[in-house]
């Protein structure tokens, strides 16, 4: 184990380290959860696999991989978690809590893992903690969105006590090239990249999008003829929403807005609905539905730089990525145009004034823009539903190299 006493927050007092549960008004400490085994007695050797998950994005990304490992091996699976990821893990698996002292004292109750499985969270800390604490253990890092792992990888290159992951699983060739371009002076990164696909998207391959759309529209009181725009929001201020509404009013096509706030946005839906009313935007209250259902029901999905846009693309939904730096708090490290936009599989609106025209064109079945986006979605974003299996195979290969095989 690492003797550096590394603290990802820069705070030497690990006992005070806490994480924020999104969409709640309280804080809680990091947990160690041991998953109960799915299979009975087995002749397979038991390996220790440690998963790291903090936010909903990382949990959703790793969940299918953890499920495969739990159902098909005799491995001991533990998860270091906090935030809303803890909720997802607890609801998905039978777990046993491990008592720990201090929020990041997980290593005191964990056996030395044979491999670490992680997805970089928006709020860094847990993955760097595990990397430094178990500094000789190979890590498999799964990227849930192109570029999302770059900050963590930079830390691995620059900070004493950290090491690069043994393998970095990315969703497609574009994400791989983006990563290579981001680290031109670190050729060792390219050799570690595996194109596996994003495990969270496996479920979409099994969806009956048309049936889900009809059911969702019925529940919302909408018909198949109604035109629906879903806006999958990140953190926005009232002024930013007002600016977006001003552009939505310029759309010529009659449409209904289904607004979805970010899971960590504590502004109430009532406040947003009042803004839409004040600006004359026709909207529908979709809170009774899951975000996936709203995405399936939409004709067009507007998002910023979240995975919601990619999920919509995999469902064959035309998308607009709104990334106007003068209007929204676009992360400065976010490279534009986004990969899906660069491939022509989505529309990029770097100037919010483009939004009305883009929406009208995507509603026009005969427009060149819609036909081009549809063709590029099919070409660049196929989904065979086996992304999690490919990540599990990467883990198996690492265990084989370590001699941890049947």
Legacy VTK file of the C-alpha trace (Angstrom):
# vtk DataFile Version 3.0
C-alpha trace
ASCII
DATASET POLYDATA
POINTS 406 float
0.000 0.000 0.000
1.012 3.583 -0.453
2.815 5.174 2.459
2.569 8.689 1.102
-0.522 9.629 3.059
-1.920 11.012 -0.201
-5.035 13.146 0.128
-6.871 13.889 -3.138
-8.456 17.032 -1.757
-5.158 18.478 -0.617
-6.466 18.235 2.933
-4.144 16.173 5.145
-7.003 15.372 7.489
-8.560 12.371 5.764
-11.096 12.007 8.562
-12.758 15.231 7.463
-13.118 14.181 3.834
-16.776 14.150 2.825
-18.716 13.835 -0.399
-21.845 15.546 -1.585
-24.959 13.536 -2.398
-26.431 15.190 -5.472
-29.986 16.439 -5.236
-29.954 16.173 -1.432
-29.230 18.647 1.268
-26.893 16.621 3.427
-23.380 15.247 3.349
-22.164 11.792 4.152
-18.990 9.805 4.364
-17.426 7.441 1.895
-18.569 3.823 2.208
-17.028 0.441 1.509
-19.631 -2.016 0.226
-18.890 -5.688 -0.350
-21.187 -7.308 -2.903
-22.718 -10.632 -1.983
-21.744 -13.359 -4.404
-24.192 -14.467 -7.061
-22.791 -17.929 -7.733
-22.303 -20.723 -5.234
-19.198 -22.730 -4.470
-16.777 -22.785 -7.361
-13.411 -24.263 -8.272
-12.409 -20.888 -9.678
-9.740 -18.994 -7.742
-11.076 -16.023 -5.816
-9.694 -12.680 -6.964
-10.203 -9.337 -5.249
-11.692 -6.701 -7.530
-12.154 -3.171 -6.222
-14.544 -0.795 -7.990
-14.473 2.986 -7.462
-17.645 4.991 -8.074
-18.757 8.402 -6.862
-21.336 10.059 -9.093
-24.310 8.713 -11.092
-22.382 8.774 -14.364
-19.588 6.577 -13.071
-22.008 4.190 -11.336
-24.149 3.802 -14.449
-21.031 3.209 -16.528
-19.571 0.544 -14.227
-22.830 -1.165 -13.215
-23.048 -3.472 -16.284
-19.410 -4.538 -15.867
-19.845 -5.256 -12.157
-22.988 -7.253 -12.976
-21.086 -9.470 -15.437
-18.247 -10.044 -12.977
-20.672 -10.888 -10.177
-22.759 -13.298 -12.244
-19.929 -15.176 -13.929
-17.038 -15.369 -11.496
-16.223 -16.337 -7.950
-14.411 -13.045 -7.439
-14.720 -10.920 -4.328
-16.169 -7.568 -5.401
-15.936 -4.469 -3.232
-16.973 -0.915 -4.033
-15.617 2.293 -2.541
-18.386 4.790 -3.117
-20.198 7.929 -2.080
-22.548 10.445 -3.646
-25.529 9.145 -5.599
-23.415 6.239 -6.772
-23.965 4.664 -3.361
-27.720 4.748 -3.904
-27.371 3.028 -7.281
-25.085 0.302 -5.910
-27.356 -0.393 -2.922
-30.477 -0.610 -5.082
-28.783 -2.865 -7.621
-26.946 -5.380 -5.449
-27.066 -7.144 -2.087
-24.224 -5.535 -0.155
-22.504 -5.724 3.198
-21.287 -2.480 4.761
-17.713 -2.430 5.971
-17.067 -0.161 8.936
-14.255 2.297 8.311
-12.671 5.050 10.342
-12.430 8.315 8.470
-14.020 8.989 5.144
-11.126 7.675 3.075
-9.913 4.956 5.403
-11.113 2.278 3.022
-7.737 0.557 2.749
-7.973 -0.481 6.405
-10.803 -2.933 5.653
-9.845 -3.949 2.126
-7.612 -6.800 1.134
-5.007 -5.915 -1.465
-7.003 -5.898 -4.727
-5.823 -7.733 -7.802
-7.299 -5.083 -10.062
-9.090 -1.746 -9.627
-12.057 -0.816 -11.830
-12.850 2.899 -11.979
-14.622 5.611 -13.937
-13.491 9.192 -13.419
-16.058 11.249 -11.509
-16.878 14.925 -11.975
-15.644 15.555 -8.435
-12.224 13.946 -8.243
-10.914 12.166 -5.200
-11.886 8.536 -4.850
-10.082 7.294 -7.939
-6.887 9.192 -7.082
-7.094 7.910 -3.511
-7.340 4.287 -4.675
-4.601 4.805 -7.250
-2.187 6.192 -4.649
-3.136 3.807 -1.855
-2.758 0.670 -3.978
0.091 1.991 -6.059
1.216 -1.369 -7.439
-2.238 -2.598 -8.397
-3.256 -2.320 -12.077
-6.252 -0.091 -12.718
-8.785 -0.376 -15.529
-10.198 3.084 -16.179
-13.472 3.299 -18.119
-14.226 6.615 -19.816
-17.941 7.398 -19.835
-17.648 10.424 -22.148
-14.890 11.511 -24.548
-12.366 13.591 -22.624
-13.855 12.885 -19.195
-10.746 11.038 -17.985
-8.160 13.562 -19.155
-7.865 15.469 -15.867
-7.321 12.232 -13.963
-4.752 11.003 -16.488
-2.885 14.293 -16.237
-2.762 13.870 -12.465
-1.390 10.347 -12.928
1.388 11.736 -15.098
2.247 14.763 -12.959
1.671 13.860 -9.318
4.149 11.831 -7.265
2.651 8.606 -5.939
0.181 8.126 -8.804
0.532 5.769 -11.741
-1.187 5.475 -15.105
-3.984 2.917 -15.447
-2.926 -0.372 -17.003
-5.814 -0.048 -19.463
-8.077 2.824 -20.480
-11.379 1.758 -22.043
-12.933 4.323 -24.392
-16.180 4.341 -26.324
-14.928 4.720 -29.894
-12.023 5.532 -32.194
-12.756 9.251 -31.958
-12.449 9.201 -28.165
-9.162 7.312 -28.560
-7.774 9.882 -30.991
-8.932 12.730 -28.739
-7.015 11.172 -25.852
-3.877 10.660 -27.930
-4.018 14.283 -29.101
-4.461 15.519 -25.531
-1.188 13.868 -24.430
1.246 14.305 -27.337
4.265 14.010 -25.033
3.058 10.793 -23.379
3.184 7.971 -25.952
2.725 5.411 -23.171
-0.938 6.391 -22.976
-1.743 5.288 -26.535
-0.566 1.736 -25.861
-2.959 1.474 -22.912
-6.131 2.497 -24.758
-8.737 -0.141 -25.608
-11.817 0.683 -27.703
-14.562 -1.237 -25.894
-17.610 1.000 -26.130
-19.330 2.601 -23.148
-20.971 -0.075 -20.942
-23.876 2.169 -19.920
-25.110 2.159 -23.505
-25.585 -1.614 -23.621
-29.102 -1.290 -22.225
-30.110 0.919 -25.159
-29.396 -1.922 -27.583
-32.192 -3.877 -25.864
-34.735 -1.043 -25.879
-37.863 -0.964 -28.006
-37.635 2.776 -28.526
-40.945 3.070 -30.384
-42.879 1.256 -27.647
-41.212 3.279 -24.882
-41.953 6.482 -26.782
-45.645 5.657 -27.206
-46.040 4.729 -23.531
-44.246 7.893 -22.388
-46.285 10.139 -24.658
-49.515 8.525 -23.466
-48.557 9.277 -19.876
-47.718 12.870 -20.796
-50.960 13.393 -22.692
-49.146 13.753 -26.007
-49.970 12.130 -29.334
-47.663 10.688 -31.963
-48.278 13.837 -34.006
-47.044 16.225 -31.319
-43.528 17.526 -31.854
-41.402 17.205 -28.720
-38.082 18.801 -27.847
-36.331 17.424 -24.758
-33.786 19.663 -23.062
-31.340 17.673 -20.900
-29.839 20.369 -18.731
-26.564 20.798 -16.906
-26.289 23.410 -14.156
-27.987 26.561 -15.383
-28.868 29.902 -13.855
-32.139 31.752 -14.259
-30.484 34.205 -16.641
-29.121 31.376 -18.786
-32.551 29.740 -19.005
-34.090 33.090 -19.911
-31.546 33.440 -22.733
-32.327 29.948 -24.010
-36.079 30.627 -23.834
-35.623 33.763 -25.932
-34.215 31.579 -28.702
-36.815 28.833 -28.310
-39.536 31.444 -28.933
-37.968 32.066 -32.361
-38.562 28.456 -33.500
-41.138 28.396 -36.311
-42.293 24.828 -35.698
-44.936 24.331 -33.021
-43.404 22.087 -30.356
-43.712 21.051 -26.704
-40.718 21.281 -24.382
-39.826 18.484 -21.939
-37.230 19.905 -19.558
-34.980 17.665 -17.474
-32.773 19.264 -14.859
-29.372 17.885 -13.903
-29.468 15.353 -11.011
-27.356 17.688 -8.870
-29.421 20.781 -9.617
-31.321 21.738 -6.471
-33.521 24.326 -8.205
-37.108 23.093 -8.124
-38.980 22.161 -11.276
-41.678 24.642 -10.257
-39.182 27.486 -10.597
-38.200 26.356 -14.088
-41.830 25.882 -15.123
-42.584 29.431 -14.051
-39.782 30.694 -16.300
-41.268 28.774 -19.241
-44.730 30.202 -18.495
-43.366 33.732 -18.257
-41.643 33.308 -21.614
-44.576 31.681 -23.393
-42.885 28.311 -23.904
-45.275 25.375 -24.167
-43.988 22.637 -21.868
-44.985 19.363 -20.284
-44.218 18.159 -16.760
-42.275 14.922 -17.247
-41.201 14.325 -13.650
-43.188 11.086 -13.391
-41.000 9.572 -16.112
-37.395 8.488 -16.190
-34.953 10.468 -18.289
-34.540 7.488 -20.634
-38.293 7.520 -21.297
-38.263 11.231 -22.072
-35.307 10.759 -24.415
-37.168 7.996 -26.256
-40.319 10.126 -26.510
-38.535 13.174 -27.925
-38.207 14.082 -31.582
-35.141 16.228 -30.837
-32.846 16.192 -27.813
-30.961 19.333 -26.817
-28.118 18.902 -24.380
-24.767 20.472 -23.584
-21.812 18.135 -23.011
-23.434 15.320 -21.021
-23.838 11.618 -21.790
-27.551 12.290 -22.363
-26.642 13.445 -25.856
-24.830 10.223 -26.683
-27.665 8.154 -25.244
-30.065 9.984 -27.542
-27.785 9.366 -30.520
-27.727 5.633 -29.776
-31.543 5.780 -29.787
-31.438 7.389 -33.221
-32.662 10.765 -31.953
-31.391 13.925 -33.660
-29.460 15.970 -31.109
-28.198 19.508 -30.685
-25.222 20.129 -28.422
-25.569 23.679 -27.109
-22.070 24.837 -26.170
-22.130 28.632 -26.447
-19.350 29.781 -24.091
-20.905 33.271 -23.904
-24.122 31.841 -22.477
-23.281 28.626 -20.613
-20.507 27.724 -18.203
-18.756 25.461 -20.685
-15.695 23.832 -19.056
-12.598 25.587 -20.431
-10.865 22.253 -21.022
-13.743 21.000 -23.207
-12.507 20.760 -26.766
-14.955 21.934 -29.422
-16.480 20.743 -31.615
-17.490 17.704 -29.592
-16.682 14.301 -31.130
-20.272 13.515 -32.152
-20.533 16.932 -33.787
-17.197 16.496 -35.527
-18.466 13.208 -36.972
-21.678 14.859 -38.176
-23.819 12.668 -35.901
-25.052 15.684 -33.939
-25.513 19.402 -34.485
-23.218 21.723 -32.567
-24.580 25.138 -31.587
-21.572 27.154 -30.443
-23.647 30.288 -31.004
-27.068 30.179 -29.354
-28.491 32.189 -32.227
-28.171 29.041 -34.364
-30.579 27.120 -32.134
-33.943 28.115 -33.714
-32.805 27.332 -37.251
-31.265 24.036 -36.193
-34.493 22.935 -34.479
-36.631 23.855 -37.494
-34.313 21.962 -39.853
-34.303 18.845 -37.676
-38.108 18.859 -37.697
-38.075 19.021 -41.515
-37.990 15.440 -42.802
-36.650 16.628 -46.151
-33.846 18.818 -44.840
-30.269 17.967 -45.751
-29.224 18.510 -42.109
-31.610 15.882 -40.736
-30.725 13.349 -43.431
-27.025 13.878 -42.830
-27.324 13.557 -39.032
-29.407 10.366 -39.370
-26.865 8.795 -41.721
-23.910 9.661 -39.515
-25.614 8.365 -36.373
-26.058 4.972 -38.009
-22.536 4.963 -39.416
-20.546 6.100 -36.379
-22.630 4.962 -33.405
-23.718 1.350 -33.870
-24.526 -0.497 -30.654
-24.182 -4.264 -30.306
-24.873 -4.348 -26.557
-21.523 -5.997 -25.734
-19.525 -3.058 -24.387
-19.533 -4.306 -20.784
-18.397 -7.755 -21.943
-15.409 -6.194 -23.682
-14.427 -4.297 -20.507
-14.783 -7.517 -18.497
-12.467 -9.209 -20.990
-9.874 -6.475 -20.437
-10.047 -7.182 -16.698
-9.739 -10.916 -17.336
-6.645 -10.365 -19.447
-4.979 -8.354 -16.671
-5.764 -11.091 -14.155
-4.336 -13.646 -16.585
-1.101 -11.673 -16.867
-0.886 -11.536 -13.081
-1.345 -15.277 -12.933
-4.789 -14.909 -11.326
-6.559 -17.324 -13.647
-8.565 -20.514 -13.343
LINES 1 407
406 0 1 2 3 4 5 6 7 8 9 10 11 12 13 14 15 16 17 18 19 20 21 22 23 24 25 26 27 28 29 30 31 32 33 34 35 36 37 38 39 40 41 42 43 44 45 46 47 48 49 50 51 52 53 54 55 56 57 58 59 60 61 62 63 64 65 66 67 68 69 70 71 72 73 74 75 76 77 78 79 80 81 82 83 84 85 86 87 88 89 90 91 92 93 94 95 96 97 98 99 100 101 102 103 104 105 106 107 108 109 110 111 112 113 114 115 116 117 118 119 120 121 122 123 124 125 126 127 128 129 130 131 132 133 134 135 136 137 138 139 140 141 142 143 144 145 146 147 148 149 150 151 152 153 154 155 156 157 158 159 160 161 162 163 164 165 166 167 168 169 170 171 172 173 174 175 176 177 178 179 180 181 182 183 184 185 186 187 188 189 190 191 192 193 194 195 196 197 198 199 200 201 202 203 204 205 206 207 208 209 210 211 212 213 214 215 216 217 218 219 220 221 222 223 224 225 226 227 228 229 230 231 232 233 234 235 236 237 238 239 240 241 242 243 244 245 246 247 248 249 250 251 252 253 254 255 256 257 258 259 260 261 262 263 264 265 266 267 268 269 270 271 272 273 274 275 276 277 278 279 280 281 282 283 284 285 286 287 288 289 290 291 292 293 294 295 296 297 298 299 300 301 302 303 304 305 306 307 308 309 310 311 312 313 314 315 316 317 318 319 320 321 322 323 324 325 326 327 328 329 330 331 332 333 334 335 336 337 338 339 340 341 342 343 344 345 346 347 348 349 350 351 352 353 354 355 356 357 358 359 360 361 362 363 364 365 366 367 368 369 370 371 372 373 374 375 376 377 378 379 380 381 382 383 384 385 386 387 388 389 390 391 392 393 394 395 396 397 398 399 400 401 402 403 404 405
